Amino acid sequence: DAWAVGDNGTILHSDGVLWNASVSGTTRALRSVWGSSGNGVWAVGELGAILHWNGRSWTPSAAPTPAWLNAIWGNGRSDVWAVGDGGPMASRN
């Protein structure tokens, strides 16, 4: 699996052969995506946007900041971090 994100809530998913659009439910720009499994993928971006893929759909999560989130990374399903403008950091653990 591979994921890509971009402007206007664009999320693309590849199975290794084809790229398909995934409905994000947002029009905010997305800047980074990371996942630990097929049902544990996170995307972050504009104005604190945080989205979670549960294997079937994307759902928004509450952000602790209105700042742009520019990157996301984790060490497992319950240890996920996002960083953004002005140094804000959000943790999902």
C-alpha positions in Angstrom: 0.0 0.0 0.0 1.1 3.6 -0.7 -0.7 6.8 0.1 -0.2 10.4 -1.2 -1.9 13.6 -0.1 -2.3 17.1 -1.5 -4.3 20.3 -1.9 -8.1 20.4 -1.6 -8.2 17.3 0.6 -6.7 15.1 -2.1 -5.9 11.6 -1.0 -4.7 8.9 -3.3 -4.1 5.2 -2.6 -2.1 2.7 -4.6 -2.2 -1.1 -4.3 1.1 -1.2 -6.2 -0.5 -1.3 -9.6 -3.1 1.5 -9.8 -3.7 4.9 -8.0 -7.2 5.6 -6.9 -8.8 8.7 -5.3 -10.0 8.3 -1.7 -12.8 10.5 -0.4 -11.3 12.5 2.5 -14.3 14.5 3.5 -12.3 17.8 3.7 -11.2 20.6 1.3 -8.2 21.5 3.4 -4.8 21.1 2.0 -3.1 17.9 3.3 0.7 17.9 3.8 1.7 14.5 5.1 0.4 10.9 5.5 1.7 8.0 7.6 0.4 4.6 8.5 1.2 1.6 10.6 -1.3 -0.8 9.0 -4.0 -1.0 6.4 -6.5 0.3 8.9 -4.2 2.7 10.8 -3.3 5.6 8.4 -3.2 9.2 9.4 -3.1 12.4 7.3 -2.4 16.0 8.5 -2.5 19.5 7.0 -4.0 22.9 6.8 -5.4 24.6 10.0 -4.7 21.5 12.2 -6.5 19.0 9.9 -6.0 15.5 11.2 -7.7 12.5 9.4 -7.7 8.8 10.3 -8.3 5.9 7.9 -9.9 2.9 9.6 -9.7 0.6 6.5 -13.0 1.8 5.1 -13.2 5.6 5.4 -11.5 8.8 6.6 -12.7 10.4 9.7 -11.6 13.8 11.2 -9.9 13.9 14.6 -9.8 16.8 17.0 -6.6 18.9 16.6 -5.0 20.6 19.6 -3.9 23.5 17.4 -5.2 25.6 14.5 -1.7 25.7 13.0 -0.7 24.0 9.8 0.5 20.5 10.5 3.3 19.6 8.0 4.5 16.1 8.9 3.3 13.0 10.7 5.2 10.0 11.9 4.7 7.1 14.3 6.3 4.2 16.1 3.1 2.1 16.0 -0.7 2.4 16.1 -0.8 4.1 19.5 2.3 6.3 19.2 1.8 8.9 16.4 3.2 12.4 16.3 2.5 15.5 14.1 4.5 18.7 13.8 3.7 22.0 12.2 4.1 25.7 11.9 5.3 27.5 15.0 6.4 24.2 16.5 3.1 22.7 17.7 3.1 19.1 18.3 0.1 16.7 18.6 0.3 13.1 19.9 -2.0 10.2 19.5 -1.2 7.8 22.3 
